[in-house]
Amino acid sequence: MKRSTARHFYQQYFLATRGASWLARQCAGVRLKILDDLMQWEVTNPTSEN
């Protein structure tokens, strides 16, 4: 992911956690779970072997 794309994603995500959006109405734990699912932090297997 390019740096500007990642920065744009995070800006949009955290802006959505404020105000009257459905995401803003979720508790912090739910918002973190959604972010975790979107970003797929955990990588269990390499995609290729050397």
Backbone as JSON, one array per atom type, in Angstrom:
{
  "sequence": "MKRSTARHFYQQYFLATRGASWLARQCAGVRLKILDDLMQWEVTNPTSEN",
  "N": [[0.85, -1.18, 0.0], [0.62, 2.16, -0.89], [2.14, 5.01, 0.68], [0.65, 7.46, 0.71], [-1.89, 6.49, 0.14], [-2.38, 4.85, 2.34], [-2.32, 6.76, 4.37], [-4.51, 8.32, 3.62], [-6.56, 6.4, 3.92], [-6.49, 5.95, 6.74], [-7.07, 8.53, 7.65], [-9.7, 8.87, 6.68], [-10.96, 6.72, 7.96], [-10.69, 7.33, 10.73], [-11.94, 9.81, 10.8], [-14.49, 8.95, 10.31], [-15.09, 7.79, 12.7], [-15.95, 9.73, 14.31], [-18.55, 12.13, 15.06], [-21.79, 11.67, 13.58], [-21.87, 9.2, 12.34], [-22.48, 5.67, 11.68], [-20.35, 4.18, 12.51], [-19.18, 5.77, 14.45], [-20.96, 5.44, 16.5], [-20.41, 3.01, 17.58], [-18.82, 1.06, 20.18], [-15.44, 1.49, 21.43], [-14.0, -0.94, 21.35], [-15.34, -2.45, 19.39], [-14.92, -0.83, 17.16], [-12.12, -1.09, 16.93], [-11.94, -3.83, 16.38], [-13.2, -3.92, 13.88], [-11.37, -2.37, 12.41], [-9.13, -4.03, 12.66], [-10.04, -6.29, 11.25], [-10.34, -5.16, 8.7], [-7.71, -4.42, 8.06], [-6.32, -6.78, 8.26], [-4.27, -7.72, 10.1], [-2.89, -9.97, 11.15], [-0.71, -12.28, 9.86], [-0.33, -15.48, 8.91], [0.91, -17.42, 7.28], [3.62, -17.46, 4.98], [3.54, -16.04, 1.68], [5.1, -16.99, -0.33], [7.85, -19.26, -0.84], [11.35, -19.24, -0.25]],
  "CA": [[0.0, 0.0, 0.0], [1.41, 3.37, -0.95], [2.03, 5.82, 1.89], [-0.45, 8.41, 0.62], [-3.11, 5.72, 0.2], [-2.55, 4.44, 3.74], [-2.65, 7.96, 5.14], [-5.89, 8.66, 3.26], [-7.43, 5.42, 4.56], [-6.57, 6.22, 8.18], [-7.79, 9.8, 7.85], [-11.11, 8.62, 6.45], [-11.46, 5.82, 9.0], [-10.82, 8.01, 12.02], [-12.99, 10.82, 10.66], [-15.78, 8.25, 10.4], [-15.35, 7.4, 14.1], [-16.48, 10.93, 14.98], [-19.79, 12.65, 14.49], [-23.04, 10.92, 13.63], [-21.83, 8.0, 11.5], [-22.76, 4.42, 12.39], [-19.09, 3.74, 13.12], [-18.97, 6.57, 15.65], [-21.86, 4.97, 17.55], [-19.91, 1.74, 18.1], [-17.84, 1.23, 21.25], [-14.05, 1.46, 20.95], [-13.61, -2.32, 21.06], [-15.93, -2.83, 18.1], [-14.2, -0.08, 16.11], [-10.8, -1.7, 16.77], [-12.14, -5.12, 15.72], [-13.46, -3.62, 12.47], [-10.1, -1.96, 11.83], [-8.31, -5.23, 12.59], [-10.55, -7.11, 10.14], [-10.04, -4.47, 7.44], [-6.27, -4.39, 7.78], [-5.81, -8.15, 8.29], [-2.96, -7.59, 10.74], [-2.22, -11.24, 11.39], [-0.32, -13.06, 8.69], [0.12, -16.73, 9.5], [1.74, -18.19, 6.36], [4.22, -16.67, 3.92], [2.9, -16.25, 0.39], [6.01, -17.74, -1.19], [9.01, -19.79, -0.16], [12.62, -18.93, -0.94]],
  "C": [[0.9, 1.24, 0.0], [1.14, 4.22, 0.29], [0.84, 6.77, 1.83], [-1.8, 7.7, 0.69], [-3.4, 5.29, 1.63], [-2.96, 5.64, 4.59], [-4.1, 8.37, 4.87], [-6.87, 7.7, 3.93], [-7.6, 5.74, 6.04], [-7.3, 7.52, 8.46], [-9.29, 9.58, 7.7], [-11.71, 7.74, 7.54], [-11.69, 6.57, 10.3], [-11.78, 9.2, 11.95], [-14.37, 10.17, 10.8], [-16.1, 7.83, 11.83], [-15.85, 8.58, 14.92], [-17.83, 11.28, 14.38], [-20.94, 11.68, 14.6], [-23.02, 9.65, 12.79], [-22.12, 6.75, 12.34], [-21.5, 3.93, 13.1], [-18.81, 4.5, 14.42], [-19.84, 6.09, 16.81], [-21.41, 3.64, 18.15], [-18.93, 2.01, 19.24], [-16.43, 1.04, 20.68], [-13.6, 0.06, 20.58], [-14.12, -2.8, 19.72], [-15.21, -2.11, 16.97], [-12.82, -0.68, 15.87], [-10.9, -3.06, 16.08], [-12.39, -4.92, 14.23], [-12.16, -3.23, 11.77], [-9.17, -3.16, 11.66], [-8.74, -6.11, 11.42], [-10.23, -6.47, 8.79], [-8.57, -4.58, 7.07], [-5.64, -5.77, 7.75], [-4.39, -8.19, 8.86], [-2.21, -8.91, 10.82], [-1.96, -11.98, 10.09], [0.28, -14.35, 9.23], [1.05, -17.52, 8.59], [2.35, -17.26, 5.32], [3.54, -17.0, 2.58], [3.8, -17.0, -0.58], [7.21, -18.22, -0.37], [10.26, -19.46, -0.96], [13.35, -20.17, -1.31]]
}
